[in-house]
Amino acid sequence: QVQLVESGGGLVQAGGSLRLSCAASGFSFGQYNVAWYRQVPGWERQLVASIGRRGTTQYADSVKGRFTISRDNSKNIVHLQMNSLQPEDTAVYFCNLPYTLQPWGQGTQVTVSS
């Protein structure tokens, strides 16, 4: 059974940093792309960043240069390092497999105060 568990969110002031983690289990982690998404209540879920099996990364324009996605295939974990956070980054952040979407988890709340 595929499990993706997000953690690392919190409250931070504008300009601050957070590091999110996505712990994966129940599948061959190294064979799959993994992505981070975020959602604000009332808005569609947005793709923030993705990382391929070999480490190729892609980012939404709104986070380029501020966020970095990485993966550790030995630990089945994906991180999202978020720097220079802004109030508009406030959302619930989720991880998932972009080409074989799984049921969404609870995510982790990120709140950036101005």
C-alpha positions in Angstrom: 0.0 0.0 0.0 1.4 3.3 -1.1 1.9 5.8 1.8 3.1 9.4 1.5 3.4 11.3 4.7 4.2 15.0 4.7 5.8 16.9 7.6 7.9 19.9 8.4 5.3 22.7 8.0 4.8 25.5 10.5 4.5 29.2 11.0 7.3 31.4 9.8 7.9 35.1 9.1 8.2 36.5 5.6 11.8 35.9 4.5 12.2 32.8 6.6 12.8 29.2 5.6 11.2 25.8 6.1 12.1 22.3 5.0 9.3 19.9 4.2 9.7 16.2 4.1 7.7 13.5 2.3 8.3 10.0 3.7 7.3 7.3 1.2 6.6 3.6 1.6 4.8 0.7 0.0 6.3 1.0 -3.5 9.6 1.1 -5.4 10.4 4.7 -4.5 13.4 5.1 -6.8 11.3 4.2 -9.9 8.9 7.1 -9.5 8.8 10.8 -10.0 7.6 12.7 -6.9 6.1 16.1 -6.7 5.1 18.7 -4.1 1.8 20.5 -4.5 0.1 23.1 -2.5 -3.5 24.2 -1.9 -5.2 27.2 -0.5 -8.8 26.7 0.7 -11.1 27.5 -2.2 -8.4 27.3 -4.8 -7.2 24.5 -7.0 -4.2 22.4 -6.0 -1.1 23.8 -7.6 2.0 21.8 -8.6 5.0 23.4 -6.9 8.0 21.2 -7.8 8.8 17.8 -9.1 11.8 15.5 -9.2 12.4 12.7 -11.6 13.9 9.3 -10.9 17.4 10.5 -11.7 17.0 13.9 -10.0 15.8 16.1 -12.8 13.8 18.9 -11.2 11.1 21.3 -12.4 9.5 24.2 -10.5 6.5 26.5 -10.8 7.6 29.9 -11.9 6.4 31.4 -8.6 8.9 29.4 -6.6 11.9 29.2 -8.9 15.1 30.4 -7.2 13.5 30.1 -3.8 12.5 26.4 -3.4 14.7 23.3 -3.9 13.3 19.8 -4.2 15.6 16.9 -3.5 15.3 13.2 -2.9 17.2 10.5 -1.0 16.4 7.1 -2.6 18.3 5.3 0.2 15.8 6.7 2.7 12.7 6.9 0.5 12.3 10.6 1.3 11.8 13.8 -0.7 12.5 17.2 0.7 11.3 20.6 -0.3 13.6 23.4 1.0 11.7 26.6 1.0 13.7 29.9 1.3 12.6 33.5 1.2 9.1 32.5 2.0 6.3 35.0 1.3 2.8 35.3 2.6 1.5 34.0 -0.8 3.3 30.7 -0.1 0.8 30.1 2.7 -1.0 26.8 1.9 -1.3 23.2 2.8 1.6 21.3 1.1 1.2 17.8 -0.2 3.4 15.3 -1.9 2.3 12.8 -4.5 3.3 10.8 -7.5 2.5 13.0 -10.5 2.0 10.3 -13.1 0.2 7.8 -10.9 -1.7 10.0 -8.4 -2.4 8.4 -5.1 -5.1 9.4 -2.6 -4.1 12.7 -1.1 -2.8 12.7 2.4 -3.4 15.3 5.1 -0.5 17.5 3.9 1.4 19.9 6.1 0.4 23.5 6.8 2.7 26.3 5.9 1.8 29.7 7.2 3.9 32.7 6.3 3.2 35.9 8.3 4.0 39.4 6.9 
